[in-house]
């Protein structure tokens, strides 16, 4: 088995895919065999592969190609295109919920995008590690051929080589013991951190992390602040080397020095840490050589720390701040940018050293610090002057870099072995900013997790330094950035931006019970604010209040899941120039169970034996789940416990009722019984007329062919007649024609009977007795027996030549309106066998009716194309015509996309189960993933119409699914809503009539204009 590392399984989300094409043409794939026999035929769709799209080999970067050329086999990265939208995280005020949301969303996207690549790697036996935080896979010791094969996956964006980054190497200085007169390092005083201490803010409650070389846990200035000092290293230490180091260690010193600057206490005489009240955790991503895999693994761990053994990830234990004093010199490489974005989405503030290459002049910033996404720090020394080695901007796309400047020259801090040294570098400057953010977040809790606002406050409060030698302005330039860090000024600015007055929201309602609306009211703030809302429920189990998904309006109606729990609402107030601030209401009383709204059901349908009846629920509380019991004259009918019921002969003459019992979590149970139906009448046979087969000429024998009736009769009686009068003794299935009957007409009647049904008699068309043809033939059928194809009846040789009439049959039943010599097969004939009868007429000659042999079972349509990760299909009558297509993806995720002639994405979709989409005549080409299987032209009637859905799939209303009112019990996890939509057409989001997300049980009525329904994650059943 290959060694692998991967994530806990999560629900998948939509993924953006890269496009590929190969010049090969394509043909329709064989179908699964329908009931009744194997399908060995092939379709005939002429589809054309689109040339000119990206080939798999083109996804391999030049650097990766060089690595393969030099080494033959090498480690490489598979990077995937899907970058999930994490913007919703910003609106989540609860720290734990926000981290969990980011974790779950990234997990889902990675699992979806990487599924095929993981399967291919498992099959090949190659070692690999999958990363969800950056949506990438590190493949170990792979070949160029393997990389090319993997790049054929449409979701692979590129193949990149592995790289190694570097620490921003500091300059060290041997120093004498600090003067006893000095209370703090110059850096602490330069940024006014000591003044913050004087106000009582030391970083208490804030957790900082170092992504560095590690930390010496036992150092006296750091031992107390380690978050695992009492609890141990689970969730507090990550060994990226994989060598089993179970407690923080630092064999280099760089990580210990930077951590000392962030949170160190004192050396006995001198305070060295900016935020000595904060706690620290660490990941040694640079313990060896800052390998990219170690850095990515560390960045991922910081989003969701794990136990020492790598299990049980917990995003609630992520740090507030991460310091990064490493990078690539003179670079704008986007490495780690998606991880940085994920950190920010999760509310983590990251600081970055800007580089130590300032003596090379302008544009010397190193990445990631040089990137727009990074908050990078330049360095000044004890004199207050910018350090000559502090890298200058501009950075990516002309961005001013650094963002800010902090003490970085001759910084006194801890080193392994229990000692202290002065080191210089932007590596020493960045932790000053990290510590300052810890102080600021301690002092202004409203800023915790608000990375953009915190950056803005640091920028706006920095002390301007005019140096435009590398561009910029006096107050924002490529030497100093926004200026010198001043945490006291930042605090004062934050205070000035605080609301003058705030109020706590109150919750009111007629009753605190499920189903009764509650309203949150907020008294006026000063200045006036706009508010966002988030409702939460608390089970009182000590786990705290949990966010209620989708409950983000002033009014909230308690759901079933709220019964027995209390509710709170948190509001976030915002105003121009003010720090967004949240306040939370007091808890409501315990929410009581609600009263289930109920109504009397109605019985729909014709009340007779053999006719299906349905119990229409009427108006109940949305989401009510039903059980059913049908009754006949008040007595329960055994087994009649469903939405529908078909009376049998036992119920003939009786009146029916149905009792519905409705249940819904959080509500009382209610039962209602319908009014009694009319007396159950006798059933009615569905029986087509029999057909006389043979030549009506003296001496010949005629036979009767009776199409099968519904239901199957208990008895069938035949009666042959001559000119409408019964022929004595002629009650069998055949009749010999007498010469005396020449010129007369013969008919045959079939009488079907069954207990509980009205006896029915049907009579054939008349056959006239006359002369015999000198030549006659049994008809044959030519053509392809596929839905959508045409069949032709060949009558053969007749002499003399008569006129002909035709009748087509499917499994022996006449097809309505099919009375010509050709017939185009519809979806209703799928899986059935076809015959045709030919009836002749010529003056003086006997009527002849001959029936063909049956065809094989009708197969799926010929028009089809395969989903293919590597091929896009041109749209047109000679390739993929503009019609509706259907595919069965099963449990796999199926993607499709439509493109314009200018190759602009017009629409796309992703999902599991049965899939549908309509190719438009204006489309230039379309693409579908291999996971979809084969797309087949849609024809109605190929399946039995149902009154329930699977958990995932797209359905055509009135074909796959009955039209009506449907209910779902909701998703398994209320925090993972299911989604549904009604469509007016299957061509993308523009075809949606209405849609919604269900966190709990729900009832919906199909809109009159809807022709389709999709469900993602919930089973729906018809109730009305």
PyMOL commands that set and color helices and strands:
alter all, ss='L'
color gray80, all
select helices_A, chain A and resi 56-59+62-71+87-91+95-124+144-151+186-190+193-198+228-231+254-263+292-303+315-317+337-345+358-360+396-398+426-443+445-447+451-461+487-496+560-562+649-651+739-741+827-829+930-932+989-991
alter helices_A, ss='H'
color red, helices_A
select strands_A, chain A and resi 4-5+73-80+128-131+136-143+156-161+166-167+171-173+207-211+237-238+279-283+321-324+326-327+349-353+375-380+404-407+411-415+419-424+472-473+476-477+506-508+517-521+530-538+546-547+555-557+566-574+581-584+602-604+612-616+625-632+635-636+644-646+656-663+670-673+683-684+691-695+701-705+715-722+725-726+734-736+745-753+757-758+760-763+767-768+780-782+790-794+803-810+813-814+822-824+834-841+848-851+864-866+872-874+884-888+894-899+905-911+914-918+925-928+934-937+952-956+965-968+978-983+992-998+1002-1005+1012-1016+1020-1022
alter strands_A, ss='S'
color yellow, strands_A
deselect
rebuild
show_as cartoon
